[in-house]
Amino acid sequence: MPPSRPVPPLDRRAFVRAAAALGALALAPRGLAAAAASPAPDLLTLDEAEAAARAKLDAAAYAYVSGGAGEERTLRWNRERFDDLRFRQRVLRDLGDLDISVTLLGRKRPMPVLFAPTASNRIAHPEGELAVARGAGATGTTYVLSTGATTSIEDVMRAATEPVWFQLYVQTDWKFTEDLVRRAEAAGAEALCLTVDAPVPGARTRSERAGYVLPPGLTVPMLQGVSRPDSVTTLDEVTPARLVWRDVERLIAFSRRPVFLKGILDPADADRAVRAGAAGVIVSNHGGRNLDTLPATIEALPAVADAVAGRVPVLMDGGIRRGTDIVKAVACGATAVLIGRPYLYGLAAAGEAGVAHIQRILRKELRMALALLGVPRLSAVDRGVLWEPRRGG
Ligand SMILES: Cc1cc2nc3c(=O)[nH]c(=O)nc-3n(C[C@H](O)[C@H](O)[C@H](O)COP(=O)(O)O)c2cc1C
């Protein structure tokens, strides 16, 4: 077991002050906010959070977080395909109490946005994963902790007040993998998220060109002691991790927690995942970071949702930046969505208050979108909220 780092005491009053200042700034006129002496930036949108993060991060870290694979076409399409979808608005409907909650694994969550697993959160902020867990706690958010985290799951669980899932990168050493699963279970992970779309990393030219490496002093506690860390370090050798369906079945049988499969794009794979006993599938192209020219996830989602046919929840990630994107994902069959880069940008910009602020922006935008669409509940969103030219007249 790697040594656990001491958890700095959470000064709740300081946090509430910082969060309140950030919230006030977000509502204040821009000039006033700019004049206010506060470390928290005036962020109205997730794109503004990216700009604020870019100004704070060193160039290589920004390239690593923001970049994708190849020519970054999939990265771009993840955003652009949302823009291709338009809404059908209905008016004069009784909105009652807007309800954006969602139930996953039998537990009600206040909004349908989870934090996707992202490695190395401490490159964005010294408090890294602890700040993300606290920001998640302040907003009722489920945080999927990466195998590649720069903080141990035990330390993260001590800071967390909301459910944490553990994202698993299966290692070639099966015993090590099993120990990792038991360790995550013992720490209190609510679910496992098995990433299946990364037998090798993608051609991340932008981050490679920028010379990104994990900064000295940061470690990956969950992989400490691994006998054969799989990495692509030379130009002439790419060694794929050997993960096949049989391993997935074995892992599902071994795990004492529900297992989600992350990185499903094909309906046949989605069906196979459900038959293998997965608790859910996550439609993901790894945020455009692995195989360039894969379709956008919002394009792949409807066929996956049709194949799953309600047997398990279908989650999706990739390019969610607005409340309207969440509505479109739900309309296309998602039960909930995850965000990756945006909470890292919030983290880089303003630590845990910045992380929480990202969720609050999305929450506000999602509620606005539902109200303006004339739909009182997220659970009532279906493909009928999307504009079809013929029906539109
Ligand atoms: C910096 C960074 C690190 C990531 N690390 C992991 C990881 O360790 N495991 C994993 O399954 N996905 C990882 N991802 C992918 C995310 O889980 C998610 O699929 C993606 O970020 C969603 O797209 P978005 O960033 O547009 O929201 C990472 C993404 C980023 C940006």
The ligand as a Tripos MOL2 file, in Angstrom:
@<TRIPOS>MOLECULE
LIG
   31    33     1     0     0
SMALL
NO_CHARGES

@<TRIPOS>ATOM
      1 C1         -6.6730   15.2180  -18.5310 C.3       1 LIG1
      2 C2         -7.5690   14.0390  -18.7730 C.ar      1 LIG1
      3 C3         -7.2350   12.8180  -18.2010 C.ar      1 LIG1
      4 C4         -8.0770   11.7140  -18.4110 C.ar      1 LIG1
      5 N1         -7.7920   10.5370  -17.7580 N.ar      1 LIG1
      6 C5         -8.6400    9.4830  -17.8870 C.ar      1 LIG1
      7 C6         -8.4150    8.2930  -17.1310 C.ar      1 LIG1
      8 O1         -7.4820    8.1960  -16.3410 O.2       1 LIG1
      9 N2         -9.2920    7.2680  -17.3180 N.ar      1 LIG1
     10 C7        -10.3590    7.3460  -18.1750 C.ar      1 LIG1
     11 O2        -11.1300    6.3840  -18.3040 O.2       1 LIG1
     12 N3        -10.5950    8.4850  -18.8820 N.ar      1 LIG1
     13 C8         -9.7750    9.5370  -18.7500 C.ar      1 LIG1
     14 N4        -10.0350   10.6990  -19.4330 N.ar      1 LIG1
     15 C9        -11.2570   10.7980  -20.2610 C.3       1 LIG1
     16 C10       -12.4510   11.3070  -19.4390 C.3       1 LIG1
     17 O3        -12.8630   10.3590  -18.4920 O.3       1 LIG1
     18 C11       -13.6710   11.6350  -20.3090 C.3       1 LIG1
     19 O4        -13.9890   10.5190  -21.0980 O.3       1 LIG1
     20 C12       -13.4990   12.8750  -21.1980 C.3       1 LIG1
     21 O5        -12.7020   13.8540  -20.5760 O.3       1 LIG1
     22 C13       -14.8610   13.4590  -21.5270 C.3       1 LIG1
     23 O6        -14.7550   14.5200  -22.4020 O.3       1 LIG1
     24 P1        -14.7730   16.0810  -21.9520 P.3       1 LIG1
     25 O7        -13.4140   16.3310  -21.3940 O.co2     1 LIG1
     26 O8        -15.0470   16.7870  -23.2240 O.co2     1 LIG1
     27 O9        -15.8510   16.2480  -20.9170 O.co2     1 LIG1
     28 C14        -9.2180   11.8170  -19.2410 C.ar      1 LIG1
     29 C15        -9.5240   13.0630  -19.8120 C.ar      1 LIG1
     30 C16        -8.7130   14.1630  -19.5840 C.ar      1 LIG1
     31 C17        -9.1010   15.4870  -20.1950 C.3       1 LIG1
@<TRIPOS>BOND
     1     1     2 1
     2     2     3 ar
     3     2    30 ar
     4     3     4 ar
     5     4     5 ar
     6     4    28 ar
     7     5     6 ar
     8     6     7 ar
     9     6    13 1
    10     7     8 2
    11     7     9 ar
    12     9    10 ar
    13    10    11 2
    14    10    12 ar
    15    12    13 ar
    16    13    14 ar
    17    14    15 1
    18    14    28 ar
    19    15    16 1
    20    16    17 1
    21    16    18 1
    22    18    19 1
    23    18    20 1
    24    20    21 1
    25    20    22 1
    26    22    23 1
    27    23    24 1
    28    24    25 2
    29    24    26 1
    30    24    27 1
    31    28    29 ar
    32    29    30 ar
    33    30    31 1
@<TRIPOS>SUBSTRUCTURE
     1 LIG1         1 GROUP 0 **** ****
